[in-house]
Amino acid sequence: MQSIVVDAGPLIAMFTRSDRYHAAALEFLTRTEGVALITNLIVVGEVAAVLGRHKDLVACLNWIVENMEIDSNAGVDLPKAILILQKYKDLPADLADASLVAMCERRGTNLVASVDNDFDVYRLPKNKKLRNVFFTAN
């Protein structure tokens, strides 16, 4: 199985019991045990911004460091992410989403985990669809 690129939503849900996706996030982790999970610092920043002074922020950040690969090429992906933002300007696309789409393209994967359905719209080169595996079995 390929690596799965993870958006902020599942990470926030994992550490927020009141989040409507909390149970799905825990199930996702069980289902993907042993699969490489990848994110980037833009997403980590979004997680920190949303959780703010949430009591589990440090636990969440530690979990990310210990259990995920943090792709360090967000700067390399930024020009592509800007193009993606321009292409999808009619969507509520944000920099984190665009950076993940750019990272998927660079890394040659189409597997993402997100609570957002925007990833159903984004396309990789040659109109290849991204496959959101957060809610579905791999």
Helices and strands as residue ranges (DSSP letters): E 4-6, H 8-14, H 22-31, E 37-40, H 41-51, H 57-67, E 69-71, H 74-87, H 95-107, E 111-113, G 117-120, E 123-124, G 125-127, E 128-129, E 131-132
